[in-house]
Amino acid sequence: KMIVTMHDSEVLLEKVGRAGVITMNRPKVLNALNLNMIRQIYPQLKKWESDSETDFVMIKGTGGKAFCAGGDVRAIAEDGKVGGPLPVVLFKEEYILNNAIGTYKKPYVAIIDGITMGGGVGLSVHGRFRVATEKTLFAMPETAIGLFPDVGGGYFLPRLRGKLGLFLALTGFRLKGRDVQRAGVATHFVESQKIPELEKQLMGMKSASTEDLSRLLDSFQSQSTLDSEKPFVLENHISDIDRLFSSSSVEGIIQNLKADGSDFAKKQAETLARMSPTSLKITFKQIQLGATLSLQDVFVMEYRLSQACMRGSDFYEGIRAVLVDKDHSPKWNPSTLEEVSDQSVDQCFDPLGEKDLKF
């Protein structure tokens, strides 16, 4: 039985068998997450959590291209420019939703079949099961738009092996298909053509404990041999990443990369040179601190950082360069890492008093 019957709605919420099913339904914008969607998903998640008829939640996207390509950052920038409320409201409610997923009392299954970036990662990575396919494209590309890998990036990224999370956070490196699982972002890999049957079986389950779901997902994974012979894209670079990204500063990392001389290191140095210097330094510290914080404390920290980015200029300039004018030539201010003082970075992490994120 459908809870929402309007198929033009931006998110569909249905109860099918023992499953609560969330379907993001903005295919034309790659299911980008906006405030309206957050406000529909959150209360429904809470209802299902305490509903004895619901065993687990499944989330997916329509359109075949994307799970969710990110949060509606362009709308945030437009409203933030004119002093509107969206930058406060959207980050708060999005992080509260992300935290609810991370602390959910029932199994949560995200079918990340397609583009999964930024806000889409926040809707999936904190859940118990994340199913990637050969069409999955994962990235946290925020340093390119004057932001930082938020939605709990400060929690899950430092918990990936070695310095992989810091590398992904600073460079925005894209992982595809099976590599999303190999990196530890997804829990399972299932071929895209098998997803309709997987969804059908998930929704037909008579009882769905974590163990039951785990068994079903494992069985679909074992039947998915596509690309299994291809090595992990970063296989040859993992030890390099651990070595080159082990430094007490972003400048140190860039020095390491330049001194290394390999093609891989050169490419990463070039990538970092295009990113917002302020974003790189904020992100470095976010990942460093996040390693020892609880998920909830990470969101409190990230909310402070989000508001600091709204006060600066790089976020608006990044959105202009990447999403509005699309010239991909942002003029960052400050334009060099050297000009970004430790004090200015530390200030971004300062408590906001009454305005802090509360759960």
Backbone hydrogen bonds in HBPLUS format (Angstrom, degrees):
<---DONOR---> <-ACCEPTOR-->    atom                        ^
c    i                          cat <-CA-CA->   ^        H-A-AA   ^      H-
h    n   atom  resd res      DA  || num        DHA   H-A  angle D-A-AA Bond
n    s   type  num  typ     dist DA aas  dist angle  dist       angle   num
A0009-SER N   A0006-MET O   3.09 MM   3  5.57 159.9  2.13 112.7 116.0     1
A0025-ASN N   A0010-GLU O   2.78 MM  15  4.81 160.5  1.82 140.4 138.6     2
A0012-LEU N   A0023-THR O   2.78 MM  11  4.94 167.9  1.79 146.8 149.6     3
A0023-THR N   A0012-LEU O   2.82 MM  11  4.94 162.2  1.85 148.3 152.5     4
A0014-GLU N   A0021-VAL O   2.94 MM   7  5.16 165.3  1.96 148.6 153.4     5
A0021-VAL N   A0014-GLU O   2.70 MM   7  5.16 177.6  1.71 167.2 166.9     6
A0016-VAL N   A0019-ALA O   2.86 MM   3  5.24 154.1  1.92 155.0 160.8     7
A0019-ALA N   A0016-VAL O   2.91 MM   3  5.24 157.9  1.96 133.2 134.3     8
A0055-ASP N   A0018-ARG O   2.75 MM  37  5.32 159.3  1.79 145.1 151.9     9
A0020-GLY N   A0056-PHE O   2.93 MM  36  6.32 161.8  1.97 153.6 159.7    10
A0058-MET N   A0020-GLY O   2.82 MM  38  6.21 160.2  1.86 163.1 167.9    11
A0022-ILE N   A0058-MET O   2.80 MM  36  6.18 166.8  1.81 163.1 167.8    12
A0060-LYS N   A0022-ILE O   2.91 MM  38  6.36 152.9  1.99 159.6 168.4    13
A0024-MET N   A0060-LYS O   2.84 MM  36  6.30 162.0  1.87 156.1 155.5    14
A0062-THR N   A0024-MET O   2.94 MM  38  6.20 146.3  2.05 171.7 173.4    15
A0029-VAL N   A0026-ARG O   3.00 MM   3  5.76 147.6  2.10 123.1 131.1    16
A0031-ASN N   A0026-ARG O   2.80 MM   5  4.31 161.1  1.83 129.1 126.6    17
A0030-LEU N   A0027-PRO O   3.06 MM   3  4.74 155.7  2.12 110.5 107.2    18
A0032-ALA N   A0029-VAL O   3.09 MM   3  5.80 145.5  2.22 117.8 125.5    19
A0069-ALA N   A0030-LEU O   2.96 MM  39  5.55 160.7  2.00 162.8 167.7    20
A0033-LEU N   A0070-GLY O   2.82 MM  37  6.17 159.2  1.86 151.5 156.9    21
A0072-ASP N   A0033-LEU O   2.89 MM  39  5.68 129.4  2.16 168.4 153.2    22
A0038-ILE N   A0034-ASN O   3.12 MM   4  6.46 163.3  2.15 155.1 159.9    23
A0039-ARG N   A0035-LEU O   2.93 MM   4  6.14 158.8  1.97 152.7 158.5    24
A0040-GLN N   A0036-ASN O   3.12 MM   4  6.40 122.2  2.47 135.2 149.3    25
A0040-GLN N   A0037-MET O   3.08 MM   3  5.15 141.2  2.23  97.9 109.3    26
A0041-ILE N   A0037-MET O   2.86 MM   4  6.08 166.7  1.88 160.0 163.4    27
A0042-TYR N   A0038-ILE O   3.04 MM   4  6.00 174.9  2.04 155.1 156.7    28
A0045-LEU N   A0041-ILE O   2.89 MM   4  6.06 157.3  1.94 160.4 167.2    29
A0046-LYS N   A0042-TYR O   3.10 MM   4  6.37 160.9  2.14 154.5 159.1    30
A0047-LYS N   A0043-PRO O   2.98 MM   4  6.25 153.4  2.05 143.6 150.7    31
A0048-TRP N   A0044-GLN O   2.92 MM   4  6.17 169.5  1.93 156.0 158.0    32
A0049-GLU N   A0045-LEU O   2.94 MM   4  6.10 145.1  2.07 144.5 154.6    33
A0050-SER N   A0047-LYS O   3.18 MM   3  5.63 135.7  2.39 106.5 116.7    34
A0051-ASP N   A0048-TRP O   3.19 MM   3  4.88 154.6  2.25  95.9 103.6    35
A0054-THR N   A0051-ASP O   3.06 MM   3  5.57 161.6  2.10 116.0 121.8    36
A0057-VAL N   A0107-PRO O   3.01 MM  50  6.46 160.1  2.05 152.2 157.8    37
A0109-VAL N   A0057-VAL O   2.73 MM  52  6.12 165.9  1.75 158.5 163.3    38
A0059-ILE N   A0109-VAL O   2.83 MM  50  6.29 155.9  1.89 156.8 161.1    39
A0111-ILE N   A0059-ILE O   2.93 MM  52  6.24 170.6  1.94 175.6 178.8    40
A0115-ILE N   A0065-LYS O   3.05 MM  50  6.50 156.9  2.11 133.1 133.9    41
A0067-PHE N   A0115-ILE O   3.01 MM  48  5.63 149.5  2.11 126.8 136.0    42
A0068-CYS N   A0115-ILE O   3.09 MM  47  6.20 149.9  2.18 155.8 164.7    43
A0117-MET N   A0068-CYS O   3.20 MM  49  6.71 155.1  2.27 145.4 151.1    44
A0073-VAL N   A0071-GLY O   2.79 MM   2  5.53 136.0  1.98 107.7  93.9    45
A0076-ILE N   A0072-ASP O   3.27 MM   4  6.63 152.6  2.35 145.3 153.2    46
A0077-ALA N   A0073-VAL O   2.92 MM   4  6.16 158.9  1.96 149.6 154.5    47
A0078-GLU N   A0074-ARG O   2.96 MM   4  6.22 162.2  1.99 151.1 155.7    48
A0079-ASP N   A0075-ALA O   3.02 MM   4  6.16 161.2  2.06 146.4 151.3    49
A0080-GLY N   A0076-ILE O   2.75 MM   4  5.79 156.5  1.80 148.6 156.6    50
A0081-LYS N   A0077-ALA O   3.00 MM   4  6.03 152.0  2.08 146.1 151.5    51
A0082-VAL N   A0079-ASP O   3.22 MM   3  5.53 130.7  2.48 101.3 112.8    52
A0084-GLY N   A0079-ASP O   2.71 MM   5  4.79 159.3  1.76 153.1 145.7    53
A0083-GLY N   A0080-GLY O   3.06 MM   3  4.93 161.2  2.10 104.3 107.5    54
A0088-VAL N   A0085-PRO O   3.08 MM   3  5.67 133.8  2.30 117.4 128.9    55
A0089-VAL N   A0085-PRO O   3.05 MM   4  6.18 172.1  2.06 161.7 162.7    56
A0090-LEU N   A0086-LEU O   2.75 MM   4  5.48 163.4  1.78 151.1 156.9    57
A0092-LYS N   A0088-VAL O   3.23 MM   4  6.21 160.8  2.27 144.2 150.0    58
A0093-GLU N   A0089-VAL O   2.98 MM   4  6.11 175.4  1.98 155.8 157.4    59
A0094-GLU N   A0090-LEU O   2.82 MM   4  5.82 156.5  1.87 153.3 160.5    60
A0095-TYR N   A0091-PHE O   2.96 MM   4  6.01 164.7  1.98 150.1 153.9    61
A0096-ILE N   A0092-LYS O   3.00 MM   4  6.21 153.9  2.07 148.6 156.5    62
A0097-LEU N   A0093-GLU O   3.02 MM   4  6.16 150.5  2.11 137.7 145.3    63
A0098-ASN N   A0094-GLU O   2.86 MM   4  6.17 161.1  1.89 150.0 155.5    64
A0099-ASN N   A0095-TYR O   2.89 MM   4  6.05 157.9  1.94 146.5 152.1    65
A0100-ALA N   A0096-ILE O   2.99 MM   4  6.18 147.0  2.10 138.2 147.3    66
A0101-ILE N   A0097-LEU O   3.03 MM   4  6.38 147.9  2.14 150.1 158.4    67
A0102-GLY N   A0098-ASN O   3.02 MM   4  6.33 154.9  2.09 145.1 152.2    68
A0103-THR N   A0099-ASN O   2.95 MM   4  6.14 132.4  2.18 143.4 155.2    69
A0104-TYR N   A0101-ILE O   3.33 MM   3  5.04 166.9  2.35 101.2 103.7    70
A0129-PHE N   A0108-TYR O   2.95 MM  21  6.13 166.6  1.97 172.2 167.9    71
A0110-ALA N   A0129-PHE O   2.88 MM  19  6.19 169.3  1.90 149.8 151.9    72
A0131-VAL N   A0110-ALA O   2.81 MM  21  6.14 168.5  1.83 170.5 174.5    73
A0112-ILE N   A0131-VAL O   2.85 MM  19  5.72 130.5  2.10 135.6 150.9    74
A0137-LEU N   A0114-GLY O   3.14 MM  23  5.86 153.1  2.22 114.2 112.5    75
A0116-THR N   A0137-LEU O   2.82 MM  21  5.85 173.7  1.82 153.7 151.8    76
A0120-GLY N   A0117-MET O   2.78 MM   3  5.13 149.1  1.88 150.1 140.4    77
A0121-VAL N   A0118-GLY O   2.81 MM   3  5.29 133.1  2.03 113.6 126.7    78
A0122-GLY N   A0118-GLY O   3.19 MM   4  6.64 149.4  2.29 146.7 155.8    79
A0124-SER N   A0121-VAL O   3.05 MM   3  5.20 156.8  2.11 106.2 113.6    80
A0125-VAL N   A0121-VAL O   2.82 MM   4  5.51 155.0  1.88 153.1 161.1    81
A0127-GLY N   A0124-SER O   2.96 MM   3  5.56 160.4  2.00 122.0 128.5    82
A0187-THR N   A0130-ARG O   2.84 MM  57  5.15 144.4  1.96 129.9 141.6    83
A0188-HIS N   A0130-ARG O   3.11 MM  58  6.27 160.3  2.15 155.6 152.0    84
A0132-ALA N   A0188-HIS O   2.89 MM  56  6.11 168.2  1.90 152.7 148.8    85
A0190-VAL N   A0132-ALA O   2.90 MM  58  6.29 164.1  1.93 168.0 169.1    86
A0136-THR N   A0133-THR O   3.05 MM   3  5.36 165.9  2.07 112.9 117.5    87
A0177-GLY N   A0136-THR O   2.87 MM  41  4.89 157.4  1.92 139.9 141.8    88
A0138-PHE N   A0175-LEU O   2.79 MM  37  5.12 164.4  1.81 159.4 162.1    89
A0175-LEU N   A0138-PHE O   2.89 MM  37  5.12 160.4  1.93 148.6 154.2    90
A0144-ALA N   A0141-PRO O   3.16 MM   3  5.96 155.9  2.22 122.8 129.2    91
A0145-ILE N   A0142-GLU O   2.89 MM   3  5.37 159.2  1.94 115.5 122.4    92
A0147-LEU N   A0142-GLU O   3.08 MM   5  4.98 162.2  2.11 143.7 139.0    93
A0276-SER N   A0143-THR O   3.17 MM 133  5.94 171.6  2.17 158.2 156.1    94
A0150-ASP N   A0148-PHE O   2.73 MM   2  5.67 111.7  2.20 122.5 105.6    95
A0153-GLY N   A0150-ASP O   2.80 MM   3  5.01 146.6  1.91 111.2 122.1    96
A0155-TYR N   A0152-GLY O   2.88 MM   3  5.26 156.5  1.93 109.7 117.7    97
A0156-PHE N   A0152-GLY O   3.13 MM   4  6.58 160.6  2.17 163.6 163.9    98
A0157-LEU N   A0153-GLY O   3.03 MM   4  5.40 152.6  2.11 134.8 143.4    99
A0159-ARG N   A0156-PHE O   3.24 MM   3  5.24 139.7  2.41  97.7 109.2   100
A0160-LEU N   A0157-LEU O   3.14 MM   3  5.55 171.1  2.15 116.4 118.8   101
A0164-LEU N   A0161-ARG O   3.06 MM   3  5.89 157.7  2.11 146.2 150.1   102
A0167-PHE N   A0163-LYS O   2.96 MM   4  6.19 162.6  2.00 157.9 163.4   103
A0168-LEU N   A0164-LEU O   2.89 MM   4  6.19 162.1  1.92 154.7 158.9   104
A0169-ALA N   A0165-GLY O   2.87 MM   4  5.99 154.1  1.94 145.7 153.6   105
A0170-LEU N   A0166-LEU O   2.96 MM   4  6.12 161.9  1.99 153.7 156.7   106
A0171-THR N   A0167-PHE O   3.05 MM   4  6.00 167.9  2.06 152.3 156.2   107
A0172-GLY N   A0168-LEU O   2.93 MM   4  5.21 144.0  2.07 130.0 138.7   108
A0179-ASP N   A0176-LYS O   3.04 MM   3  5.59 137.5  2.23 148.2 141.8   109
A0180-VAL N   A0177-GLY O   2.97 MM   3  5.76 155.4  2.03 122.7 128.9   110
A0181-GLN N   A0178-ARG O   3.03 MM   3  5.44 130.1  2.29 106.3 118.2   111
A0182-ARG N   A0178-ARG O   2.98 MM   4  6.35 160.2  2.02 148.1 154.6   112
A0183-ALA N   A0179-ASP O   2.88 MM   4  5.94 143.9  2.01 141.3 148.6   113
A0185-VAL N   A0180-VAL O   3.03 MM   5  5.52 133.6  2.26 170.7 173.7   114
A0186-ALA N   A0180-VAL O   3.08 MM   6  5.68 153.7  2.16 119.3 120.6   115
A0184-GLY N   A0181-GLN O   2.87 MM   3  5.05 141.1  2.02 102.3 114.7   116
A0194-LYS N   A0191-GLU O   2.86 MM   3  5.48 150.3  1.94 119.0 128.4   117
A0195-ILE N   A0192-SER O   3.06 MM   3  5.32 158.8  2.10 109.8 116.5   118
A0198-LEU N   A0194-LYS O   2.94 MM   4  6.19 153.9  2.01 151.6 160.1   119
A0199-GLU N   A0195-ILE O   2.81 MM   4  6.02 165.0  1.83 161.6 164.3   120
A0200-LYS N   A0196-PRO O   2.96 MM   4  6.15 155.9  2.02 142.7 149.8   121
A0201-GLN N   A0197-GLU O   2.94 MM   4  6.17 159.9  1.98 148.9 153.4   122
A0202-LEU N   A0198-LEU O   2.82 MM   4  6.05 155.5  1.88 150.2 158.0   123
A0203-MET N   A0199-GLU O   2.90 MM   4  6.09 162.9  1.93 151.6 155.6   124
A0204-GLY N   A0200-LYS O   3.02 MM   4  6.14 120.2  2.39 133.4 148.8   125
A0204-GLY N   A0201-GLN O   3.18 MM   3  4.93 138.0  2.36  90.2 102.3   126
A0205-MET N   A0202-LEU O   3.35 MM   3  5.53 167.3  2.37 106.0 109.5   127
A0213-LEU N   A0209-SER O   2.97 MM   4  6.25 168.8  1.98 160.0 162.2   128
A0214-SER N   A0210-THR O   2.87 MM   4  5.96 157.8  1.92 146.4 153.4   129
A0215-ARG N   A0211-GLU O   2.92 MM   4  6.15 158.9  1.97 151.7 156.4   130
A0216-LEU N   A0212-ASP O   3.04 MM   4  6.34 161.7  2.08 150.2 154.9   131
A0217-LEU N   A0213-LEU O   2.89 MM   4  6.11 171.1  1.90 159.3 161.5   132
A0218-ASP N   A0214-SER O   2.85 MM   4  5.97 157.6  1.90 147.1 154.2   133
A0219-SER N   A0215-ARG O   2.96 MM   4  6.16 153.5  2.03 145.9 152.6   134
A0220-PHE N   A0216-LEU O   3.09 MM   4  6.43 155.9  2.15 149.8 155.7   135
A0221-GLN N   A0217-LEU O   2.89 MM   4  6.09 153.4  1.97 147.7 155.9   136
A0222-SER N   A0218-ASP O   2.88 MM   4  6.13 153.7  1.94 148.7 155.3   137
A0223-GLN N   A0220-PHE O   3.25 MM   3  5.26 137.5  2.44  94.4 106.0   138
A0224-SER N   A0221-GLN O   2.93 MM   3  5.08 157.3  1.98 107.2 114.5   139
A0228-SER N   A0225-THR O   2.96 MM   3  5.36 159.9  2.01 137.7 136.6   140
A0230-LYS N   A0227-ASP O   3.05 MM   3  5.29 146.9  2.16 105.3 115.2   141
A0235-GLU N   A0232-PHE O   2.82 MM   3  4.95 164.6  1.84 117.3 121.4   142
A0237-HIS N   A0234-LEU O   2.71 MM   3  5.03 147.3  1.82 113.3 124.7   143
A0238-ILE N   A0234-LEU O   2.93 MM   4  5.86 119.6  2.30 163.9 177.4   144
A0240-ASP N   A0237-HIS O   3.00 MM   3  4.96 113.2  2.46  95.5 112.6   145
A0241-ILE N   A0237-HIS O   2.71 MM   4  5.96 161.1  1.74 163.7 169.1   146
A0242-ASP N   A0238-ILE O   3.00 MM   4  6.26 165.5  2.03 150.6 153.9   147
A0243-ARG N   A0239-SER O   3.06 MM   4  6.19 149.4  2.15 138.0 146.1   148
A0244-LEU N   A0240-ASP O   2.69 MM   4  5.79 176.9  1.69 165.4 166.0   149
A0245-PHE N   A0241-ILE O   2.88 MM   4  5.60 156.5  1.94 146.7 152.2   150
A0246-SER N   A0243-ARG O   3.33 MM   3  5.39 162.8  2.36 103.4 107.1   151
A0253-ILE N   A0249-SER O   3.16 MM   4  6.52 148.6  2.26 140.4 147.9   152
A0254-ILE N   A0250-VAL O   2.98 MM   4  6.33 162.7  2.01 156.7 160.5   153
A0255-GLN N   A0251-GLU O   2.89 MM   4  6.14 153.9  1.96 148.2 155.9   154
A0256-ASN N   A0252-GLY O   2.93 MM   4  6.17 159.9  1.97 146.6 152.0   155
A0257-LEU N   A0253-ILE O   2.89 MM   4  6.21 157.6  1.94 152.0 157.9   156
A0258-LYS N   A0254-ILE O   2.93 MM   4  6.13 162.7  1.96 149.9 154.2   157
A0259-ALA N   A0255-GLN O   2.90 MM   4  6.05 157.4  1.96 152.6 159.1   158
A0260-ASP N   A0256-ASN O   3.01 MM   4  6.08 136.5  2.21 141.0 152.1   159
A0266-LYS N   A0262-SER O   2.92 MM   4  6.13 161.5  1.95 152.9 158.5   160
A0267-LYS N   A0263-ASP O   2.90 MM   4  6.07 159.9  1.94 151.0 156.1   161
A0268-GLN N   A0264-PHE O   3.05 MM   4  6.37 155.4  2.11 149.5 156.0   162
A0269-ALA N   A0265-ALA O   2.95 MM   4  6.19 156.7  2.00 149.7 156.2   163
A0270-GLU N   A0266-LYS O   2.96 MM   4  6.25 154.1  2.02 148.9 155.9   164
A0271-THR N   A0267-LYS O   2.96 MM   4  6.23 153.6  2.04 144.6 152.1   165
A0272-LEU N   A0268-GLN O   2.91 MM   4  6.16 167.4  1.93 153.9 156.4   166
A0273-ALA N   A0269-ALA O   3.02 MM   4  6.18 144.3  2.15 140.6 150.2   167
A0274-ARG N   A0271-THR O   3.04 MM   3  5.49 150.3  2.13 109.5 118.3   168
A0275-MET N   A0272-LEU O   3.12 MM   3  5.26 148.7  2.22 103.6 112.7   169
A0280-LEU N   A0276-SER O   2.92 MM   4  6.21 158.7  1.96 157.7 163.6   170
A0281-LYS N   A0277-PRO O   3.14 MM   4  6.39 158.9  2.18 146.5 151.2   171
A0282-ILE N   A0278-THR O   2.92 MM   4  6.16 163.1  1.95 157.3 162.4   172
A0283-THR N   A0279-SER O   2.83 MM   4  5.87 165.8  1.85 152.0 156.6   173
A0284-PHE N   A0280-LEU O   2.95 MM   4  6.07 156.2  2.01 143.9 150.2   174
A0285-LYS N   A0281-LYS O   3.24 MM   4  6.42 162.6  2.27 144.0 147.4   175
A0286-GLN N   A0282-ILE O   2.84 MM   4  6.07 155.5  1.90 150.4 158.6   176
A0287-ILE N   A0283-THR O   2.96 MM   4  6.13 164.1  1.98 157.4 158.9   177
A0288-GLN N   A0284-PHE O   3.10 MM   4  6.24 153.8  2.17 139.8 147.6   178
A0289-LEU N   A0285-LYS O   2.86 MM   4  6.04 168.7  1.87 157.0 158.7   179
A0290-GLY N   A0286-GLN O   2.79 MM   4  5.75 156.7  1.85 144.4 152.4   180
A0292-THR N   A0289-LEU O   3.22 MM   3  6.16 161.4  2.26 124.8 127.9   181
A0293-LEU N   A0290-GLY O   3.17 MM   3  5.05 161.1  2.21 103.6 109.4   182
A0298-VAL N   A0294-SER O   2.94 MM   4  6.22 144.8  2.07 150.3 160.8   183
A0298-VAL N   A0295-LEU O   3.11 MM   3  5.07 122.6  2.45  94.3 109.3   184
A0299-PHE N   A0295-LEU O   3.09 MM   4  6.51 152.5  2.17 150.7 157.3   185
A0300-VAL N   A0296-GLN O   3.12 MM   4  6.50 150.4  2.21 144.5 152.6   186
A0301-MET N   A0297-ASP O   3.02 MM   4  6.25 161.2  2.05 144.7 149.3   187
A0302-GLU N   A0298-VAL O   2.76 MM   4  6.02 164.6  1.78 155.2 160.0   188
A0303-TYR N   A0299-PHE O   2.85 MM   4  5.94 148.8  1.95 143.8 151.4   189
A0304-ARG N   A0300-VAL O   3.26 MM   4  6.57 156.7  2.32 143.9 149.2   190
A0305-LEU N   A0301-MET O   3.04 MM   4  6.42 155.6  2.10 148.7 156.0   191
A0306-SER N   A0302-GLU O   2.79 MM   4  6.02 152.6  1.87 147.6 155.1   192
A0307-GLN N   A0303-TYR O   3.10 MM   4  6.37 157.2  2.16 149.9 154.5   193
A0308-ALA N   A0304-ARG O   3.03 MM   4  6.31 146.6  2.15 143.0 152.8   194
A0309-CYS N   A0305-LEU O   2.92 MM   4  6.21 154.5  1.99 151.5 157.7   195
A0310-MET N   A0306-SER O   3.09 MM   4  6.39 141.4  2.25 138.0 148.4   196
A0311-ARG N   A0307-GLN O   3.15 MM   4  6.43 134.7  2.37 136.2 147.3   197
A0311-ARG N   A0308-ALA O   3.11 MM   3  5.12 129.9  2.37  94.4 107.7   198
A0312-GLY N   A0308-ALA O   3.15 MM   4  6.47 132.8  2.39 140.7 153.0   199
A0317-GLU N   A0313-SER O   3.08 MM   4  6.29 159.2  2.12 154.5 161.1   200
A0318-GLY N   A0314-ASP O   2.70 MM   4  5.80 153.0  1.77 148.3 156.1   201
A0319-ILE N   A0315-PHE O   2.98 MM   4  6.19 161.7  2.01 151.3 155.1   202
A0320-ARG N   A0316-TYR O   3.04 MM   4  6.19 157.5  2.09 139.5 146.2   203
A0321-ALA N   A0317-GLU O   2.92 MM   4  6.13 165.1  1.95 149.9 153.4   204
A0322-VAL N   A0318-GLY O   2.92 MM   4  5.99 157.1  1.98 150.2 156.1   205
A0323-LEU N   A0319-ILE O   2.79 MM   4  5.24 149.7  1.88 136.2 146.5   206
A0324-VAL N   A0319-ILE O   3.06 MM   5  6.41 142.3  2.20 148.5 153.8   207
A0325-ASP N   A0320-ARG O   2.74 MM   5  5.63 148.5  1.83 147.5 158.0   208
A0328-HIS N   A0321-ALA O   2.94 MM   7  4.81 162.3  1.97 138.1 133.4   209
A0339-GLU N   A0336-THR O   3.18 MM   3  5.50 134.4  2.40 101.9 113.0   210
A0340-VAL N   A0337-LEU O   2.99 MM   3  5.32 152.3  2.06 109.0 117.8   211
A0345-VAL N   A0341-SER O   3.16 MM   4  6.51 149.9  2.25 147.2 155.6   212
A0346-ASP N   A0342-ASP O   2.79 MM   4  6.03 170.7  1.80 159.0 161.4   213
A0347-GLN N   A0343-GLN O   2.98 MM   4  6.13 152.1  2.06 146.8 153.7   214
A0348-CYS N   A0345-VAL O   3.00 MM   3  5.45 134.9  2.21 109.1 120.7   215
A0349-PHE N   A0346-ASP O   2.99 MM   3  5.46 148.4  2.10 110.8 120.0   216
A0350-ASP N   A0347-GLN O   3.06 MM   3  5.20 163.2  2.09 108.0 113.3   217
A0355-LYS N   A0352-LEU O   3.04 MM   3  5.14 150.0  2.14 132.0 124.0   218
A0356-ASP N   A0353-GLY O   3.09 MM   3  5.57 170.1  2.10 118.7 121.4   219
